[in-house]
């Protein structure tokens, strides 16, 4: 691979302040003249291929060199790839000013590399000026691909030419003198390849008179085996009198870097392999985390828009399908993702532990893929999920309500339209003009009866209008047809009112001339009309649809229906009275020999129609009874489902809560060895998993409730969503606790920490973890450090020390210290050892001239031999030397006190009035510690004392006079 990063050392190579003069000469090309078309074509292809060879490293490429660099984004990316440096953040806007700013950033970067840009401006690149774009790319190629070529004190173009001449000198028919004509027959390209890779080309078979074959052979071999993209066309080179020098130089420079950098690449590869051997496993874990995090975030990104889609459907069947799709998501699609999220957190914690154990920097996932980002996205997913479910249920209720209202509207409209059919024609006829007096009176009475009937229908029209208004407010999908029908009914009703008033006025004008009227017919009409309306209303109510959601509502309907049935005897009496009027009419007519002329002139209601409707009412009553009883049975079944679900939920809910509390208590207490704790937790996890059939059974009960369209449950405060979330949190918590124990085992085995030490670390950690959150907040950790003797009080020096320690235990700046980080810190702080000589030397330094020692510290025949080493716990060692009057002259004149506390001082210990000799006191102010392997004691000599010894703890010592 070509090493373009060496270009960064330009300023070191040219300390005088500027690149070689050839850079200015190459940039000093005539920009007022158009490029030769053939050269322009060659440069386009060559420069495009060269750019793509680098842009592919960043996962992109260009197709049109003057168009794809106009916004400056890919230009900046190209410079970052070939230079290995980061450019300023590009502007993502699409306006011209954004593009110019991006191109200017790229041009400034090139200028800062010591390249002189002649007449190349950002506006010309943004405008797609092909000359300026090609000139700019050639400048980049010169700076990053050709400038660093150096052969025998020649550089850049001359150095590249000299290199080509040296490499092709032994080959016949090859004479490289320039970068145009000398390469036209293709032999020079093949010679370069054969010189370095003779196994790739049979040079003796090449012919000078077949340049196209030679060129294509070199291009194909370079692309296939040397990873040099094809930048030239053989036909273009052969068909051009003088090939483009810049295109040839660009292509040849790729050969130089490919061959001259082979050895460097091999050395670098070996070095990288060594590093990769160490980091391979961790990088594999990082890749797995990144992939798993990316897949999970992508799934969440795809799922949230679906859950946030609130496009309502028009029919109940379509909404039911949406609800079924949501149930499939809950049962099939989401559970695996919950497991993936849990596994992701486990992998992350394991990876961080391994990195700490290998003294590697903490793993920082790429932006947007932190565990907190995933938790935030998951929280947003669950919020969208909850909102989607609520919306689905509300939409189903709304559509159910709409269907009921629409059917009610159609029934009432049909009844009204049936009633108004022919009414306009009746009101507009002029039959009273040729009628007799009795007939006119009859017509007037008939009209009065019609007005009574019209007033009775006023309520129905108002109901129809109200239902249509409610359908509009609820956004019924067929509202236009409902509005049109309602408007037609209202317009017709206004016309009927106007026509009724007009006909009444006409009949009243002729009423003075008419005297006779059949009172009996009139009474029949007046009583029959409201009764007929009552029967029509009763039939309408008996056929009306009803929707209830609980037993109380259906019982209310049954009570109302029973009240209605109680009115039937009175209604039957009214019917018999009306029929008696008609019977009286027939009786009078027969008695007086009157021949009745057809039906009642005052009403269209006949006794037969009254009997027919009455019979229909009688049939509809038991049908209504049956429908209400069936609905009562259904509601009783629904209530049974509610109780069945509630009985299970009221058991499972507290169980999950208790298990969560027990896990929290176990994670704090941690009794026994880590292996015992791990085994106990796994058994505990298995017991939780074995409880899953109860959750599944509850899911089945919840499914039945959903299918029965039950939306509330007064027998339990728990919903399936709450229990499902609690169950998932329970599984996640036990898995996270197990993972923490496993990481502690890894740390213990790697650091050589004993079980007793680990237990003491946990005891101290729990002591300062006041809120039992499993982590130490910054203030809690500071209190812990102060108790250990660290000088982290609230002053400038203490704050600096505390910041340093927090940087060790909290590299991610989360503001909290985990138990794992606490263990690492404690083990790291206490693993150093001190020899006995170092301890004695420390005593002498700290005592100054107040204590004199005589090796090996003899006092009245007693000698002190210290062969202890310092232990990893913070203990206090207190020793006092008391000398009697008969001690040797060289003995210390007074008692010396030795007291220790890491990183700080404590109050002086009390003097103990003991007898002459050495007394050792062991203090344990903080926590217990295991015994040392070594001991420190007194060996008796010829004088006083008999083999006195005592186990000591390791500790640094501070001597106070």
Buried (B, 14 or more C-beta within 10 A) or exposed (E): EBBBEBBEEBEEBEEEEBBBEBBEEBBEBEBEEEBBEBBBBBBBBBBBBBBBBBBEEEEBBBEEBBEBBBBBBBBBBBBBBBBEBEBEEBBEEEEEEBBBBBBBBBBBBBEEBBBBBEEBBBEBBBBBBBBBBBBBBBBBBBBBBBBBBBBEEBBBBBBBBBBBBEBBEEBEEBEBEBBBBBBBBBBBBBBBBBBBBEEBBEBEEBEEEEBBBBBBBBBEBBBEEBEBBBBBBBEBBBEBEEBBBBBBBBBBBBBBBBBBBBEEBEEEEEEEEEEEEEBEEBEEBBEBBBEBBBEBBEBBEEBBEEBBEEEBBEEBEEBBEBBEEBBEBBEEEBEEBBBBBBBBBBBBBBBBBBBBBEEBEEBEBEEEBBBEBBEEBBEBBBEBBEEBBEBBBEBBBBBBBBBBBBEBBBBBBEBBBEBBEEBEEBBEEEEBEEBEBBBBBBBBBBBBBBBBBBEBBEEBBEBBBEBBEBBBEBEBBEBEEBBEBBEEBBEBBEBBBEBBEEBBEBBEEBBEEBEEBBEBBBBBBBBBBBBBBBBBBBBBEBEEEEEBBBBEBBBEBBEEBEEBEEEBEEBEEBBEEBBEBBEEBEEEBEEEEEEEEEEBBBBBBBBEEBEEBBEBBEEBBEEBBEBBEEBBEBBEEBBEBBEBBBBBBBEBBEBBEEBBEEBBEBBBEBEEBBEEBBEBBEEBBEEBEEBEEBBEEBBEBBEBBBEBBBEEBEBBEBBBBEBBBBBBEBBBBBBBBBBBBBBBBBBBEBBEBEBEBBBBBBEBBBEBBEEEEBBBBBEBBBBBBBBBBBBBBEEEEBEEBBEEBBEEBBBEEEEBBBBBBBBBBBBBBBEEEBEBEEBBEBBEEBBEEEBEBEEEBBBBBBBBEBEBBBBBBBBBBBBBBBBEEEBEEEBBEEBBBBBBBBBEEEEEBEEEEEEBBBBBBBBEEBBEBBEBEBBBBBBEEEBBBEEBEEBBBBBBBBBEE
